[in-house]
Amino acid sequence: MARRHVRTSAGAAALAGIGIAAVGLAAPAQAVTITQDYECTYEVLNLGQIAGDPDVSVSYTVDLPTSVEEGEQITSDVTAVVTIPESRRDSLYSLLNVRAVDAPSDPLNAAGVSVSDGTDSVDGDIAFTSPLTAVPASGELVVTATGSVSVPAPSAGTYDVEATDLTAFIRGYADADGQSYTTNVTLRCTNVSESTSVGTIEVTEADSEPTPTTDEPTTDEPTTDEPTTDGPTSEDPDPTTSADPTATSGSPTSVQTPALVQTDAPQGGSGQSPALLLGGGLLAAVGGLGLTLTRRRASARH
């Protein structure tokens, strides 16, 4: 048999409560009250184990579910009424001078529950506590307690809920108001009931279809702008702008005088324009003037 064990904690639980699972809030549930019998040993502080194993009766009420979906939590509050026989009550009162008892939060204060279909099983523990309760001078010691349990539901199927063993750690006080701690007693109890079944739970298959989504995911479109690149411009230079003939690039180069090009020669005649003739005359006159000045300077030296 495949078994899974789950330990849970409970607030305000019992002196000796038994945890029975019930479904969560969403599922239908019904209150169930049954009584279980336990055979217990008693271990008293500084005295050891007390001889004899008188029975302890536990009557508890749970909100037992009718069904639960697999994978959900099976939860329930538990109310237990624990009856300790008169012989053990008398030992507390007369032998140990105990006038009140409680059960604190402790790993020993635990009750068991099993949810099983014979093959698969989920086992749970309930940690419990008990408020201060007066120990009577006669009769049985009766303690009313509460607790809760939560275990995951197994796979789909029909499961029996069973009460299993329990332990209880009891503190004893010499006064009724619980101010003078005097001893403690540990009960270790085995379920000896003719039937340990509390009821059944139907575990149904979980809905495997995911919830559809209608919102389309938002995707950022890539940027289509062309990057700006600084480079040479392809525009033709302004034809009205002349390059500086004196600008140099790299090694200096000599500036060449552009040749004089005649563009308005007349048809026929000497083939020389008036402007050209005038320019030639001016050059000749300048040259003659220079020659005359040279001769005069030579004569003056003589």
Phi and psi in degrees as GROMACS dihedral restraints (atoms count N, CA, C in turn):
[ dihedral_restraints ]
;  ai    aj    ak    al  type     phi  dphi    fc
    3     4     5     6     1   -80.8    20    10
    4     5     6     7     1   127.6    20    10
    6     7     8     9     1  -127.6    20    10
    7     8     9    10     1   139.8    20    10
    9    10    11    12     1  -122.6    20    10
   10    11    12    13     1   136.7    20    10
   12    13    14    15     1  -114.9    20    10
   13    14    15    16     1   129.7    20    10
   15    16    17    18     1  -124.8    20    10
   16    17    18    19     1   127.2    20    10
   18    19    20    21     1  -105.0    20    10
   19    20    21    22     1   130.3    20    10
   21    22    23    24     1  -125.2    20    10
   22    23    24    25     1   162.3    20    10
   24    25    26    27     1  -109.2    20    10
   25    26    27    28     1   155.5    20    10
   27    28    29    30     1  -138.9    20    10
   28    29    30    31     1   143.8    20    10
   30    31    32    33     1   -95.4    20    10
   31    32    33    34     1   144.3    20    10
   33    34    35    36     1    49.8    20    10
   34    35    36    37     1    58.3    20    10
   36    37    38    39     1   -97.9    20    10
   37    38    39    40     1  -157.6    20    10
   39    40    41    42     1  -104.7    20    10
   40    41    42    43     1   163.0    20    10
   42    43    44    45     1   -62.8    20    10
   43    44    45    46     1   -43.2    20    10
   45    46    47    48     1  -150.3    20    10
   46    47    48    49     1    76.5    20    10
   48    49    50    51     1   -97.8    20    10
   49    50    51    52     1   158.7    20    10
   51    52    53    54     1  -120.2    20    10
   52    53    54    55     1   130.8    20    10
   54    55    56    57     1   -88.5    20    10
   55    56    57    58     1   123.6    20    10
   57    58    59    60     1  -121.1    20    10
   58    59    60    61     1   130.6    20    10
   60    61    62    63     1   -77.1    20    10
   61    62    63    64     1   145.4    20    10
   63    64    65    66     1  -137.9    20    10
   64    65    66    67     1   157.1    20    10
   66    67    68    69     1   -73.6    20    10
   67    68    69    70     1   163.5    20    10
   69    70    71    72     1   -65.1    20    10
   70    71    72    73     1  -176.7    20    10
   72    73    74    75     1   -63.6    20    10
   73    74    75    76     1   -30.2    20    10
   75    76    77    78     1   -78.3    20    10
   76    77    78    79     1   -19.7    20    10
   78    79    80    81     1   -96.3    20    10
   79    80    81    82     1   152.8    20    10
   81    82    83    84     1   -66.2    20    10
   82    83    84    85     1   145.4    20    10
   84    85    86    87     1  -143.8    20    10
   85    86    87    88     1   161.1    20    10
   87    88    89    90     1  -141.2    20    10
   88    89    90    91     1   146.0    20    10
   90    91    92    93     1   -76.5    20    10
   91    92    93    94     1   133.1    20    10
   93    94    95    96     1  -127.9    20    10
   94    95    96    97     1   132.9    20    10
   96    97    98    99     1  -125.0    20    10
   97    98    99   100     1   122.7    20    10
   99   100   101   102     1  -137.5    20    10
  100   101   102   103     1   165.5    20    10
  102   103   104   105     1  -119.8    20    10
  103   104   105   106     1   134.9    20    10
  105   106   107   108     1  -122.2    20    10
  106   107   108   109     1   146.8    20    10
  108   109   110   111     1  -107.3    20    10
  109   110   111   112     1   136.8    20    10
  111   112   113   114     1  -127.2    20    10
  112   113   114   115     1   142.0    20    10
  114   115   116   117     1  -103.5    20    10
  115   116   117   118     1   120.5    20    10
  117   118   119   120     1  -123.2    20    10
  118   119   120   121     1   148.9    20    10
  120   121   122   123     1  -104.2    20    10
  121   122   123   124     1   154.6    20    10
  123   124   125   126     1  -123.2    20    10
  124   125   126   127     1   123.6    20    10
  126   127   128   129     1  -114.1    20    10
  127   128   129   130     1   116.2    20    10
  129   130   131   132     1  -102.8    20    10
  130   131   132   133     1   136.0    20    10
  132   133   134   135     1   -54.9    20    10
  133   134   135   136     1   129.3    20    10
  135   136   137   138     1    69.8    20    10
  136   137   138   139     1    -1.4    20    10
  138   139   140   141     1  -119.7    20    10
  139   140   141   142     1   -23.1    20    10
  141   142   143   144     1    86.7    20    10
  142   143   144   145     1  -160.7    20    10
  144   145   146   147     1   -79.8    20    10
  145   146   147   148     1   135.5    20    10
  147   148   149   150     1   -84.7    20    10
  148   149   150   151     1   136.0    20    10
  150   151   152   153     1   -66.7    20    10
  151   152   153   154     1   149.9    20    10
  153   154   155   156     1    88.1    20    10
  154   155   156   157     1   151.2    20    10
  156   157   158   159     1  -130.2    20    10
  157   158   159   160     1    68.8    20    10
  159   160   161   162     1   -67.0    20    10
  160   161   162   163     1   150.8    20    10
  162   163   164   165     1   -73.7    20    10
  163   164   165   166     1   150.5    20    10
  165   166   167   168     1  -118.4    20    10
  166   167   168   169     1   131.3    20    10
  168   169   170   171     1  -103.4    20    10
  169   170   171   172     1   135.4    20    10
  171   172   173   174     1  -127.9    20    10
  172   173   174   175     1   119.2    20    10
  174   175   176   177     1  -110.1    20    10
  175   176   177   178     1   120.8    20    10
  177   178   179   180     1  -130.7    20    10
  178   179   180   181     1   154.3    20    10
  180   181   182   183     1  -121.7    20    10
  181   182   183   184     1   133.8    20    10
  183   184   185   186     1  -134.0    20    10
  184   185   186   187     1   161.3    20    10
  186   187   188   189     1   -96.2    20    10
  187   188   189   190     1    85.0    20    10
  189   190   191   192     1   -76.2    20    10
  190   191   192   193     1   127.9    20    10
  192   193   194   195     1   -77.2    20    10
  193   194   195   196     1   158.9    20    10
  195   196   197   198     1   -92.0    20    10
  196   197   198   199     1   -31.3    20    10
  198   199   200   201     1  -157.8    20    10
  199   200   201   202     1   160.0    20    10
  201   202   203   204     1  -155.2    20    10
  202   203   204   205     1   149.7    20    10
  204   205   206   207     1   -85.6    20    10
  205   206   207   208     1   140.3    20    10
  207   208   209   210     1   -58.4    20    10
  208   209   210   211     1   141.5    20    10
  210   211   212   213     1    91.8    20    10
  211   212   213   214     1   -19.4    20    10
  213   214   215   216     1   -78.6    20    10
  214   215   216   217     1   166.0    20    10
  216   217   218   219     1   -86.2    20    10
  217   218   219   220     1   135.3    20    10
  219   220   221   222     1   -94.9    20    10
  220   221   222   223     1   115.1    20    10
  222   223   224   225     1  -130.0    20    10
  223   224   225   226     1   153.7    20    10
  225   226   227   228     1  -162.5    20    10
  226   227   228   229     1   146.3    20    10
  228   229   230   231     1   -85.5    20    10
  229   230   231   232     1   147.1    20    10
  231   232   233   234     1  -128.5    20    10
  232   233   234   235     1   132.0    20    10
  234   235   236   237     1  -117.4    20    10
  235   236   237   238     1   125.3    20    10
  237   238   239   240     1  -125.0    20    10
  238   239   240   241     1   138.7    20    10
  240   241   242   243     1  -113.2    20    10
  241   242   243   244     1   112.7    20    10
  243   244   245   246     1  -102.4    20    10
  244   245   246   247     1   127.0    20    10
  246   247   248   249     1  -115.0    20    10
  247   248   249   250     1   115.2    20    10
  249   250   251   252     1   -98.4    20    10
  250   251   252   253     1   129.4    20    10
  252   253   254   255     1   -61.2    20    10
  253   254   255   256     1   161.6    20    10
  255   256   257   258     1   -61.4    20    10
  256   257   258   259     1   -34.0    20    10
  258   259   260   261     1   -62.5    20    10
  259   260   261   262     1   -39.8    20    10
  261   262   263   264     1   -78.0    20    10
  262   263   264   265     1   -32.0    20    10
  264   265   266   267     1   -63.8    20    10
  265   266   267   268     1   -40.0    20    10
  267   268   269   270     1   -66.8    20    10
  268   269   270   271     1   -36.0    20    10
  270   271   272   273     1   -62.3    20    10
  271   272   273   274     1   -41.0    20    10
  273   274   275   276     1   -64.8    20    10
  274   275   276   277     1   -46.1    20    10
  276   277   278   279     1   -75.3    20    10
  277   278   279   280     1   -48.6    20    10
  279   280   281   282     1   -89.4    20    10
  280   281   282   283     1   -41.6    20    10
  282   283   284   285     1   -82.7    20    10
  283   284   285   286     1   -42.2    20    10
  285   286   287   288     1  -102.8    20    10
  286   287   288   289     1    -1.6    20    10
  288   289   290   291     1    55.7    20    10
  289   290   291   292     1    39.8    20    10
  291   292   293   294     1   -91.5    20    10
  292   293   294   295     1   128.9    20    10
  294   295   296   297     1  -112.1    20    10
  295   296   297   298     1   -11.4    20    10
  297   298   299   300     1  -156.6    20    10
  298   299   300   301     1   151.8    20    10
  300   301   302   303     1  -135.2    20    10
  301   302   303   304     1   156.5    20    10
  303   304   305   306     1  -147.3    20    10
  304   305   306   307     1   172.9    20    10
  306   307   308   309     1  -130.3    20    10
  307   308   309   310     1   107.5    20    10
  309   310   311   312     1   -79.0    20    10
  310   311   312   313     1   175.9    20    10
  312   313   314   315     1   -71.2    20    10
  313   314   315   316     1   115.7    20    10
  315   316   317   318     1  -157.8    20    10
  316   317   318   319     1   145.2    20    10
  318   319   320   321     1   -55.9    20    10
  319   320   321   322     1   -25.8    20    10
  321   322   323   324     1   -74.0    20    10
  322   323   324   325     1   -19.9    20    10
  324   325   326   327     1   -86.6    20    10
  325   326   327   328     1    85.8    20    10
  327   328   329   330     1  -146.9    20    10
  328   329   330   331     1   138.9    20    10
  330   331   332   333     1  -120.8    20    10
  331   332   333   334     1   156.1    20    10
  333   334   335   336     1  -114.9    20    10
  334   335   336   337     1   153.8    20    10
  336   337   338   339     1  -145.3    20    10
  337   338   339   340     1   146.0    20    10
  339   340   341   342     1  -131.9    20    10
  340   341   342   343     1   131.9    20    10
  342   343   344   345     1  -113.8    20    10
  343   344   345   346     1   110.0    20    10
  345   346   347   348     1  -141.3    20    10
  346   347   348   349     1   147.3    20    10
  348   349   350   351     1  -112.2    20    10
  349   350   351   352     1    13.4    20    10
  351   352   353   354     1    94.8    20    10
  352   353   354   355     1   -19.3    20    10
  354   355   356   357     1  -120.6    20    10
  355   356   357   358     1   -52.2    20    10
  357   358   359   360     1  -104.9    20    10
  358   359   360   361     1   141.3    20    10
  360   361   362   363     1  -145.6    20    10
  361   362   363   364     1   140.8    20    10
  363   364   365   366     1  -119.7    20    10
  364   365   366   367     1   119.2    20    10
  366   367   368   369     1  -106.9    20    10
  367   368   369   370     1   138.4    20    10
  369   370   371   372     1  -131.7    20    10
  370   371   372   373     1   152.8    20    10
  372   373   374   375     1  -115.5    20    10
  373   374   375   376     1   148.4    20    10
  375   376   377   378     1  -115.7    20    10
  376   377   378   379     1   124.4    20    10
  378   379   380   381     1   -88.0    20    10
  379   380   381   382     1   134.5    20    10
  381   382   383   384     1  -135.7    20    10
  382   383   384   385     1   165.1    20    10
  384   385   386   387     1  -135.8    20    10
  385   386   387   388     1   165.3    20    10
  387   388   389   390     1  -137.6    20    10
  388   389   390   391     1   139.5    20    10
  390   391   392   393     1   -74.1    20    10
  391   392   393   394     1   169.0    20    10
  393   394   395   396     1   -63.5    20    10
  394   395   396   397     1   130.5    20    10
  396   397   398   399     1  -130.3    20    10
  397   398   399   400     1   133.4    20    10
  399   400   401   402     1   -73.1    20    10
  400   401   402   403     1   142.8    20    10
  402   403   404   405     1   -95.6    20    10
  403   404   405   406     1   119.2    20    10
  405   406   407   408     1   -72.7    20    10
  406   407   408   409     1   162.0    20    10
  408   409   410   411     1   -78.1    20    10
  409   410   411   412     1   -13.9    20    10
  411   412   413   414     1  -152.8    20    10
  412   413   414   415     1   166.1    20    10
  414   415   416   417     1    79.8    20    10
  415   416   417   418     1  -164.2    20    10
  417   418   419   420     1   -85.6    20    10
  418   419   420   421     1   158.5    20    10
  420   421   422   423     1   -99.8    20    10
  421   422   423   424     1   116.8    20    10
  423   424   425   426     1  -115.1    20    10
  424   425   426   427     1   127.3    20    10
  426   427   428   429     1  -124.9    20    10
  427   428   429   430     1   129.1    20    10
  429   430   431   432     1  -100.1    20    10
  430   431   432   433     1   131.2    20    10
  432   433   434   435     1  -137.4    20    10
  433   434   435   436     1   162.3    20    10
  435   436   437   438     1  -136.0    20    10
  436   437   438   439     1   158.9    20    10
  438   439   440   441     1  -167.3    20    10
  439   440   441   442     1  -173.1    20    10
  441   442   443   444     1  -153.7    20    10
  442   443   444   445     1   162.9    20    10
  444   445   446   447     1  -144.7    20    10
  445   446   447   448     1   153.4    20    10
  447   448   449   450     1  -150.5    20    10
  448   449   450   451     1   119.6    20    10
  450   451   452   453     1  -134.9    20    10
  451   452   453   454     1   152.1    20    10
  453   454   455   456     1   -73.1    20    10
  454   455   456   457     1   140.5    20    10
  456   457   458   459     1   -69.8    20    10
  457   458   459   460     1   140.0    20    10
  459   460   461   462     1   -73.8    20    10
  460   461   462   463     1  -168.8    20    10
  462   463   464   465     1   -68.1    20    10
  463   464   465   466     1   168.0    20    10
  465   466   467   468     1   -56.8    20    10
  466   467   468   469     1   140.4    20    10
  468   469   470   471     1   154.9    20    10
  469   470   471   472     1  -176.7    20    10
  471   472   473   474     1  -105.2    20    10
  472   473   474   475     1   127.1    20    10
  474   475   476   477     1  -123.7    20    10
  475   476   477   478     1   142.9    20    10
  477   478   479   480     1   -89.5    20    10
  478   479   480   481     1   139.5    20    10
  480   481   482   483     1  -102.2    20    10
  481   482   483   484     1   123.4    20    10
  483   484   485   486     1  -126.2    20    10
  484   485   486   487     1   143.7    20    10
  486   487   488   489     1   -85.5    20    10
  487   488   489   490     1   134.3    20    10
  489   490   491   492     1  -116.0    20    10
  490   491   492   493     1  -159.1    20    10
  492   493   494   495     1   -72.8    20    10
  493   494   495   496     1   167.6    20    10
  495   496   497   498     1  -147.2    20    10
  496   497   498   499     1   160.2    20    10
  498   499   500   501     1  -130.8    20    10
  499   500   501   502     1   158.2    20    10
  501   502   503   504     1  -145.7    20    10
  502   503   504   505     1   136.2    20    10
  504   505   506   507     1  -113.6    20    10
  505   506   507   508     1   111.7    20    10
  507   508   509   510     1  -108.4    20    10
  508   509   510   511     1   130.3    20    10
  510   511   512   513     1   -98.8    20    10
  511   512   513   514     1   137.3    20    10
  513   514   515   516     1  -109.8    20    10
  514   515   516   517     1   141.5    20    10
  516   517   518   519     1  -123.8    20    10
  517   518   519   520     1   147.1    20    10
  519   520   521   522     1   -80.6    20    10
  520   521   522   523     1   -10.9    20    10
  522   523   524   525     1  -127.2    20    10
  523   524   525   526     1   160.0    20    10
  525   526   527   528     1   -71.4    20    10
  526   527   528   529     1   -20.6    20    10
  528   529   530   531     1   -93.6    20    10
  529   530   531   532     1     5.6    20    10
  531   532   533   534     1    71.6    20    10
  532   533   534   535     1    29.9    20    10
  534   535   536   537     1   -94.4    20    10
  535   536   537   538     1   -21.5    20    10
  537   538   539   540     1  -119.2    20    10
  538   539   540   541     1    92.0    20    10
  540   541   542   543     1   -67.2    20    10
  541   542   543   544     1   135.6    20    10
  543   544   545   546     1  -126.2    20    10
  544   545   546   547     1   -33.2    20    10
  546   547   548   549     1  -165.1    20    10
  547   548   549   550     1   178.5    20    10
  549   550   551   552     1  -145.1    20    10
  550   551   552   553     1   156.3    20    10
  552   553   554   555     1  -132.8    20    10
  553   554   555   556     1   135.0    20    10
  555   556   557   558     1  -109.9    20    10
  556   557   558   559     1   124.3    20    10
  558   559   560   561     1  -101.6    20    10
  559   560   561   562     1   132.3    20    10
  561   562   563   564     1  -121.7    20    10
  562   563   564   565     1   112.1    20    10
  564   565   566   567     1  -121.1    20    10
  565   566   567   568     1   138.7    20    10
  567   568   569   570     1  -111.0    20    10
  568   569   570   571     1   135.6    20    10
  570   571   572   573     1   -73.6    20    10
  571   572   573   574     1   117.6    20    10
  573   574   575   576     1  -116.5    20    10
  574   575   576   577     1    22.4    20    10
  576   577   578   579     1   -68.8    20    10
  577   578   579   580     1   152.2    20    10
  579   580   581   582     1   -62.4    20    10
  580   581   582   583     1   -36.1    20    10
  582   583   584   585     1  -132.6    20    10
  583   584   585   586     1   126.6    20    10
  585   586   587   588     1   -97.2    20    10
  586   587   588   589     1     3.6    20    10
  588   589   590   591     1   -79.3    20    10
  589   590   591   592     1   136.1    20    10
  591   592   593   594     1  -102.8    20    10
  592   593   594   595     1   -30.0    20    10
  594   595   596   597     1   166.3    20    10
  595   596   597   598     1  -169.8    20    10
  597   598   599   600     1  -125.8    20    10
  598   599   600   601     1   155.3    20    10
  600   601   602   603     1  -130.5    20    10
  601   602   603   604     1   133.4    20    10
  603   604   605   606     1   -94.5    20    10
  604   605   606   607     1   118.7    20    10
  606   607   608   609     1   -99.3    20    10
  607   608   609   610     1   118.5    20    10
  609   610   611   612     1   -98.1    20    10
  610   611   612   613     1   160.6    20    10
  612   613   614   615     1   -68.9    20    10
  613   614   615   616     1   144.5    20    10
  615   616   617   618     1   -78.4    20    10
  616   617   618   619     1   149.9    20    10
  618   619   620   621     1   -71.7    20    10
  619   620   621   622     1   114.4    20    10
  621   622   623   624     1   -89.3    20    10
  622   623   624   625     1    -9.2    20    10
  624   625   626   627     1   -76.4    20    10
  625   626   627   628     1   125.0    20    10
  627   628   629   630     1   -71.1    20    10
  628   629   630   631     1   153.4    20    10
  630   631   632   633     1   -70.1    20    10
  631   632   633   634     1   122.0    20    10
  633   634   635   636     1   -69.0    20    10
  634   635   636   637     1   148.1    20    10
  636   637   638   639     1  -113.5    20    10
  637   638   639   640     1   139.0    20    10
  639   640   641   642     1  -106.0    20    10
  640   641   642   643     1   -14.8    20    10
  642   643   644   645     1   -78.0    20    10
  643   644   645   646     1   126.8    20    10
  645   646   647   648     1   -76.7    20    10
  646   647   648   649     1   140.1    20    10
  648   649   650   651     1   -67.3    20    10
  649   650   651   652     1   142.2    20    10
  651   652   653   654     1   -83.8    20    10
  652   653   654   655     1   125.0    20    10
  654   655   656   657     1  -117.3    20    10
  655   656   657   658     1   126.9    20    10
  657   658   659   660     1   -74.4    20    10
  658   659   660   661     1   124.4    20    10
  660   661   662   663     1   -74.2    20    10
  661   662   663   664     1   143.3    20    10
  663   664   665   666     1   -67.0    20    10
  664   665   666   667     1   148.6    20    10
  666   667   668   669     1   -72.2    20    10
  667   668   669   670     1   131.6    20    10
  669   670   671   672     1  -104.3    20    10
  670   671   672   673     1    -0.1    20    10
  672   673   674   675     1   -66.5    20    10
  673   674   675   676     1   133.0    20    10
  675   676   677   678     1   -72.4    20    10
  676   677   678   679     1   139.8    20    10
  678   679   680   681     1   -67.4    20    10
  679   680   681   682     1   145.1    20    10
  681   682   683   684     1   -82.7    20    10
  682   683   684   685     1   124.5    20    10
  684   685   686   687     1  -119.8    20    10
  685   686   687   688     1   123.5    20    10
  687   688   689   690     1   -78.9    20    10
  688   689   690   691     1   123.6    20    10
  690   691   692   693     1  -155.6    20    10
  691   692   693   694     1  -178.9    20    10
  693   694   695   696     1   -66.1    20    10
  694   695   696   697     1   140.9    20    10
  696   697   698   699     1   -80.7    20    10
  697   698   699   700     1   146.6    20    10
  699   700   701   702     1   -93.6    20    10
  700   701   702   703     1     4.2    20    10
  702   703   704   705     1   -74.3    20    10
  703   704   705   706     1   142.5    20    10
  705   706   707   708     1   -69.1    20    10
  706   707   708   709     1   143.3    20    10
  708   709   710   711     1   -64.2    20    10
  709   710   711   712     1   156.4    20    10
  711   712   713   714     1   -63.5    20    10
  712   713   714   715     1   118.2    20    10
  714   715   716   717     1   -63.8    20    10
  715   716   717   718     1   -15.6    20    10
  717   718   719   720     1   -85.6    20    10
  718   719   720   721     1    -6.7    20    10
  720   721   722   723     1  -100.4    20    10
  721   722   723   724     1   124.1    20    10
  723   724   725   726     1   -93.5    20    10
  724   725   726   727     1   142.3    20    10
  726   727   728   729     1   -72.7    20    10
  727   728   729   730     1   145.0    20    10
  729   730   731   732     1   -69.9    20    10
  730   731   732   733     1   115.0    20    10
  732   733   734   735     1   -67.7    20    10
  733   734   735   736     1   -14.8    20    10
  735   736   737   738     1   -92.2    20    10
  736   737   738   739     1    -6.8    20    10
  738   739   740   741     1   -68.9    20    10
  739   740   741   742     1   141.1    20    10
  741   742   743   744     1  -121.8    20    10
  742   743   744   745     1   154.6    20    10
  744   745   746   747     1  -136.0    20    10
  745   746   747   748     1   117.4    20    10
  747   748   749   750     1    77.2    20    10
  748   749   750   751     1  -130.0    20    10
  750   751   752   753     1   -72.3    20    10
  751   752   753   754     1   141.7    20    10
  753   754   755   756     1   -66.7    20    10
  754   755   756   757     1   143.8    20    10
  756   757   758   759     1  -125.1    20    10
  757   758   759   760     1   151.0    20    10
  759   760   761   762     1   -72.5    20    10
  760   761   762   763     1   144.1    20    10
  762   763   764   765     1   -88.5    20    10
  763   764   765   766     1   122.3    20    10
  765   766   767   768     1   -91.6    20    10
  766   767   768   769     1   134.7    20    10
  768   769   770   771     1   -75.9    20    10
  769   770   771   772     1   125.4    20    10
  771   772   773   774     1   -65.3    20    10
  772   773   774   775     1   142.9    20    10
  774   775   776   777     1   -69.3    20    10
  775   776   777   778     1   145.9    20    10
  777   778   779   780     1   -78.4    20    10
  778   779   780   781     1   120.7    20    10
  780   781   782   783     1  -110.6    20    10
  781   782   783   784     1   127.1    20    10
  783   784   785   786     1   -86.4    20    10
  784   785   786   787     1   122.5    20    10
  786   787   788   789     1  -116.2    20    10
  787   788   789   790     1    -6.2    20    10
  789   790   791   792     1  -129.0    20    10
  790   791   792   793     1    38.3    20    10
  792   793   794   795     1   -64.1    20    10
  793   794   795   796     1   134.0    20    10
  795   796   797   798     1   -75.6    20    10
  796   797   798   799     1   155.0    20    10
  798   799   800   801     1   -73.2    20    10
  799   800   801   802     1   123.7    20    10
  801   802   803   804     1    79.8    20    10
  802   803   804   805     1  -168.3    20    10
  804   805   806   807     1    72.2    20    10
  805   806   807   808     1  -155.5    20    10
  807   808   809   810     1   -80.3    20    10
  808   809   810   811     1    -9.4    20    10
  810   811   812   813     1    80.1    20    10
  811   812   813   814     1     5.3    20    10
  813   814   815   816     1  -111.5    20    10
  814   815   816   817     1   138.4    20    10
  816   817   818   819     1   -82.5    20    10
  817   818   819   820     1   157.7    20    10
  819   820   821   822     1   -57.2    20    10
  820   821   822   823     1   -38.6    20    10
  822   823   824   825     1   -62.2    20    10
  823   824   825   826     1   -40.5    20    10
  825   826   827   828     1   -67.4    20    10
  826   827   828   829     1   -41.2    20    10
  828   829   830   831     1   -64.4    20    10
  829   830   831   832     1   -41.0    20    10
  831   832   833   834     1   -63.8    20    10
  832   833   834   835     1   -40.4    20    10
  834   835   836   837     1   -64.8    20    10
  835   836   837   838     1   -38.9    20    10
  837   838   839   840     1   -66.9    20    10
  838   839   840   841     1   -37.8    20    10
  840   841   842   843     1   -65.1    20    10
  841   842   843   844     1   -41.2    20    10
  843   844   845   846     1   -62.5    20    10
  844   845   846   847     1   -40.4    20    10
  846   847   848   849     1   -64.1    20    10
  847   848   849   850     1   -40.7    20    10
  849   850   851   852     1   -65.5    20    10
  850   851   852   853     1   -40.8    20    10
  852   853   854   855     1   -63.7    20    10
  853   854   855   856     1   -42.6    20    10
  855   856   857   858     1   -62.6    20    10
  856   857   858   859     1   -41.7    20    10
  858   859   860   861     1   -63.9    20    10
  859   860   861   862     1   -40.9    20    10
  861   862   863   864     1   -64.7    20    10
  862   863   864   865     1   -39.6    20    10
  864   865   866   867     1   -62.8    20    10
  865   866   867   868     1   -38.8    20    10
  867   868   869   870     1   -67.3    20    10
  868   869   870   871     1   -40.0    20    10
  870   871   872   873     1   -65.0    20    10
  871   872   873   874     1   -41.8    20    10
  873   874   875   876     1   -62.5    20    10
  874   875   876   877     1   -43.5    20    10
  876   877   878   879     1   -63.1    20    10
  877   878   879   880     1   -36.3    20    10
  879   880   881   882     1   -65.8    20    10
  880   881   882   883     1   -42.9    20    10
  882   883   884   885     1   -65.5    20    10
  883   884   885   886     1   -41.0    20    10
  885   886   887   888     1   -62.4    20    10
  886   887   888   889     1   -38.8    20    10
  888   889   890   891     1   -66.5    20    10
  889   890   891   892     1   -34.5    20    10
  891   892   893   894     1   -69.2    20    10
  892   893   894   895     1   -39.7    20    10
  894   895   896   897     1   -66.7    20    10
  895   896   897   898     1   -35.4    20    10
  897   898   899   900     1   -66.5    20    10
  898   899   900   901     1   -31.8    20    10
  900   901   902   903     1   -71.6    20    10
  901   902   903   904     1   -27.1    20    10
